[in-house]
Amino acid sequence: MSGFSLSSEPFTLARDCGAVMVPQGESVTLPAGQVGYITQALGGSFTVYVEGNLFRIAGNDADALGKEPPPPLELGADASDADVEQLAWQQLRTVFDPEIPINVVELGLVYDMSVETVGPDQRKIYVKMTLTAPGCGMGDVLIDDARTKLELIPTVDEADVDLVFDPPWNHSMMSEAAKLETGML
């Protein structure tokens, strides 16, 4: 992936901003005034191209790019575990690999999810997910992104996201839409 394209959106950082190098997964701080291009804005996070490198910027730092952060999640007062699970699946569909414009659910990376009530208005979510390749430098970032987005759900106190490699992922686990998007159909 070359990073910059004619459809990339230029930006100048309004303030110092935390970022993660793609694909290494190393955390860095980009300085205020840094210029670059937004190459992907999916799921509330941004992939940016700066001086020949790609970085992922989280949605809670959208203001540094001159963008709006994602709105807070809402859940009805009488929501059931099934309602929470439905919202959890929606949240996982906002987790994107910075290099692939397809969410982890459509890529077939989420193997299992369950919701457990642990107290009054307190739930825990358990997720088993994998990576497209065991050595992916963005693995910890994707796991943390999934956990963080699940813990934004009202009544969810904890999300336990386990990285598993059995069964090994392969492209047949992708949704038909993901296969079409990547040309693997």
Summary of the structure (lengths in Angstrom):
residues: 185
radius of gyration: 17.1
end to end distance: 20.9
largest distance: 51.3
contacts: 542
relative contact order: 0.15
helix: 22%
strand: 33%
